[in-house]
């Protein structure tokens, strides 16, 4: 193989640095003048939420390595310092946008978060009254001494550290106290408006407490203080081979999640060296785990403020998805699927159609069985209510509930128990693997015998995210594909060996090898002189064997276009290595979530949809599904709407450069072409959206 030496010598990009680079692209939306002001604030909050998860899930091994002074391996002192530097720079930019751009623009619109020093007497009286009646009764200051050690501080909770002068009631000079702020308290409050004024004035709960800290310590003087927040490792680790009841073990783990290893300490910008040093010592953190912020320590809570502001002109114009083009309202889903497969492109087309499919199955007396995987469904789920109703109507309901869906464990445990309570068969998939495949199988008794109908998806059964994430739903009565799903459900429930499948490809058994084989075959065809094209759309590409196989295919002459929203470890346009690889990331109003894999060799093309990103965990540690789209019209529609329009995006796309940096696509255009930019999402919203 001509490229083998280059393949081994050229390093891939660092996954964690790539994740942080993705957040830099998200933050760009908080800077964009063409984005409504309140939506810019939301993007700033999204970055904070993403950084929280980065620390909770990705940072622990780097910090542990740094604390052990590890110099070799995947996690070292250097990787921790490198990531810390990148996060510090990102956070500094984030608060600069907050203070220097967004807050002044809000103030011009008559919207202010009023600090204590700028409140008028009427506002101060209102804040004081609210504090005394609603806040102070919920606060419990803890003075530290041998009988009152440093309290347990929950993950991502808001707290104050206070230094006191004078003596306590027992004549002691214990100078440090901790004040926990209950999560139940709202983070922002709107102060009463002056009659006739259109201005909206708010106060943050942290500012309210800060201005009345002295009231919590009568007889003592507050000499210095700071708000603080600690982020902890929160990825649940349960040895499934050792536990007898996974559900019980996860419940216990959830209780401990809030008190895992400390990884990051956020304090106010003005926090003294004494107080920050005291906190770092308490949490066992090095100096570069300290983040001084010029504003609220938790910008995620800006979402609460945005929700409180009544200003439609400062938000995106509401988008109303259209009814799926292939479906006729009122027509039976079963009747329609006997005519052919149906594609629903969410959220441009309504997810309500998927719920309608299940609803018809629940109400249809001829439906005898419903099987479904459950990964994320949201806290209030009509889908779960429908499954319970199906049981009550005498149907056989099997739910494969993934208890280990990160940060949805508690909701899924509750759903599992509610389903079991009415008699549904609930199984938890395969030991050691997450069931990430999204599928629903309905069995119906018809005159010619039992017939199966199915729904497959690249996304989750969550009506909330279905309005915000781009995904593909696929409805089918294809006998071969539905037979495959029946086998997969049987395998998940019984743990029996999976038989040969007709069309579907499943991880961890076949998907990784099937993709590697396709890439190898594409490379061989290109080397033999055929024109070969690969276009892949996914959320992340971090699996090293697949990344290297793409590089090798590129070296053999395959033209590769990757549309990867988040982390991508494969560098693009590196001479002699990935000359034929182009990587773009599209960050838009909607979160790009669909997974589409397109291969063309000469005149032969195949297209697959999947629940799986090209990550090692998806290929080897999860139950994932990929299936071919064989209907020529549907295949072309997916190519047009999920691939071509994104490859032509010049407004929301970023292009990965040979040096590993991303550059906005519009900056690569000649000046004349920058006057009219194309957005894939805007194009599709205009095509499918409805008025009203």
C-alpha positions, 0 to 999 in steps of 0.5 A, a space after each residue: 500500500 503506497 500510503 502505509 508509511 505516511 499513514 503510520 507516521 502522520 499523527 491524528 488530531 487530538 480528540 479533546 482539543 477537537 472537542 474544545 475547538 467545536 465549542 469555539 465554533 459554537 461560541 461564534 454564534 454568540 458573536 454574530 450580529 445576524 443572530 438575534 440578541 437573546 439567541 446569542 445569549 443562549 449560544 453563550 449558555 450552550 458553550 458553558 453547558 458543553 464545557 461542564 460536560 467536557 469536565 464531567 466526562 473528559 477531564 478526569 484522566 488528564 488531571 489525575 495524570 498531572 497530579 501523578 506527574 505522568 510524562 508518557 502515555 495518552 494522559 500526561 501532565 502536558 495534556 492537562 496543561 494544554 487542555 487547561 490553557 485552551 479552556 482558559 482562553 475559551 472562557 476568557 473570550 466567553 466572558 468578554 462577549 458577555 460583558 463587552 458585547 451582550 450586556 451593553 446591547 441588552 441595556 440599549 434595549 432597556 434590559 438590565 441586570 442591575 448590580 447592588 451599587 446601581 439599584 435605586 432606593 425602591 429597588 433596594 427595598 424590594 430586593 431586601 424584602 425578597 431576600 428576608 422573606 424568600 431567600 434567607 430562610 433557605 440559607 444555612 451558613 456553616 462556620 468552619 472549625 474542628 466540629 464543622 469541617 468543610 462541607 460536601 459541595 455538590 457538583 455545579 452548585 452555587 456557593 459562597 466562601 466568606 472570610 469573617 473578622 471578629 469572634 463567634 458566639 463562643 469567642 473563637 476566631 474561626 474566620 471561614 464560612 461557607 454558604 450553599 445556595 439551594 438549587 430551588 432558588 431562581 437564579 434571576 428575578 425580575 424587579 417590579 417595573 416603574 409604572 409606564 416604563 418598558 424597561 426590564 430590570 433583573 437581579 441575580 440571586 448571587 448579587 442578592 445574596 452578595 449584598 446581604 451576606 452581612 445579614 447572615 453573620 450578625 456580630 461579625 464583619 465580612 472582610 472578603 467573599 467570593 461565589 464559587 462553583 466546583 465541577 466534578 467527574 460525573 461519568 457513572 462507572 458500574 461493573 455490570 459483570 459484578 452487580 446483580 441488579 444494574 438498576 439498583 447499582 445505578 441508583 446508588 451511583 446516581 446518589 454519588 454522582 454529585 460528589 465525584 472527583 473535583 476537576 475545576 474550580 470557578 470563582 469570582 474574578 476578584 476572589 482573593 489569593 487567600 480564599 482561592 488558595 483555601 478552596 484549591 487546597 480543600 478540593 485538592 486542585 492545582 492552580 491551573 484548575 482555577 477559573 476566575 470569571 468576570 460575571 456569574 460563575 454559571 452562564 448556563 443559567 442565562 437560559 432562565 433569564 432569556 426565558 423571562 424576557 418578553 421580547 419576540 423581536 430579540 429571538 429567532 422567528 418561530 419555526 413551524 415544521 411541515 407535515 411529512 411530504 410523503 404522508 397524508 393526514 388521516 391516512 392509515 400509516 399501515 396502509 401507506 407503508 404497504 405502498 413503500 417506505 417513508 422518510 421524515 426529515 426532522 425537524 423540518 418535517 414534524 416528529 408528531 408523525 412518529 408519535 402518530 405512527 405509534 398512536 395508531 398502533 396502540 389504538 389498532 385492535 389488530 396490532 398484537 405486539 410493539 417492541 421499542 428501544 428507549 435511550 432518551 425520551 425526555 422527562 415528560 414523554 407521550 411515547 411512554 404513556 402510549 406504551 403503557 396504554 398499549 399494555 393496558 389494551 392487551 398488546 405485548 410490549 417489549 421495551 429495551 431501556 438503556 439505563 446508562 444513557 449519560 445524564 438520563 439514567 434516573 429518568 430511564 430507571 423511572 420509565 422502566 419501573 413505570 412500564 414494568 408496573 403495568 406488565 410490559 416486558 422491560 429488558 436492559 440490553 446486553 451486559 457491558 454495551 449501551 443500546 444506542 440503536 433507535 428502532 420500533 417494531 410493530 407486529 399486526 395481524 392481517 388477513 394474509 398473516 402477521 406483518 411487521 412495520 418499523 420505525 428506525 431513526 438516526 436520533 432519539 424518541 424525544 419530542 423536545 430534541 426532535 424540534 431542535 436536532 436534525 435527524 432522519 426517521 425511516 418508516 418501513 414495512 420491508 419484510 427483510 429489514 423488519 425481520 432483521 429488527 425482530 432478530 435484533 430485539 430477540 437477541 437483546 432480550 434473550 442474549 442468544 447468538 444473533 443470526 445472519 441479517 438480511 439488510 441491517 448491520 449492527 455494532 458491535 458485531 459487524 458495523 466496524 468491519 463493514 465500514 472498514 471493508 467498504 473503505 478498503 474496497 473504495 481504495 482498491 477501486 480508485 487505485 484501479 482507475 475508477 472514480 470513487 466518492 465518499 461523503 459522510 455526515 456524522 456528529 463525531 469522527 474519533 475512531 482511529 482505525 476508521 480515520 486511518 482507513 479514510 486517510 489510506 483511501 484518500 491516498 489511493 485516490 478516493 475523494 472524501 467529503 466529511 461533514 462532521 459537526 463536532 470532534 474530528 481527529 482526521 486532518 484534512 488537506 495534509 500533503 501526501 496524507 489526506 490531500 483528497 479529504 475535505 472536512 467541514 463542520 456546520 454549526 447552525 440554529 439547529 443541532 446537526 445530528 443525522 448520520 448518513 454514509 454515502 459510497 459511490 464507485 463508478 456508477 454504483 452508489 449505496 447510502 446508509 443511515 445509522 444511529 452511530 457516529 464513527 467513534 470507538 465506543 459506537 463501533 465496539 461498546 454499543 449496540 448500534 444500527 445501520 441500514 441501507 436506503 434502497 429506494 432510489 427516490 428516497 436515496 436521492 432526497 437524502 443526498 440532496 437534503 443531507 449531503 449536497 446542500 451542506 457541501 454548498 453551505 457558505 454561511 454556517 460551515 467551517 472548513 478544517 485546515 491542514 494545520 488542524 484549525 477551522 476557518 469559516 467557509 465564507 472566508 475562503 470565498 472571493 470577496 464578490 461571492 461573500 455578498 450572498 451566502 448559502 445556509 443549508 438549514 435556512 434553505 430546508 426551513 424555507 422549503 418545509 416550514 409552515 406559516 402560523 
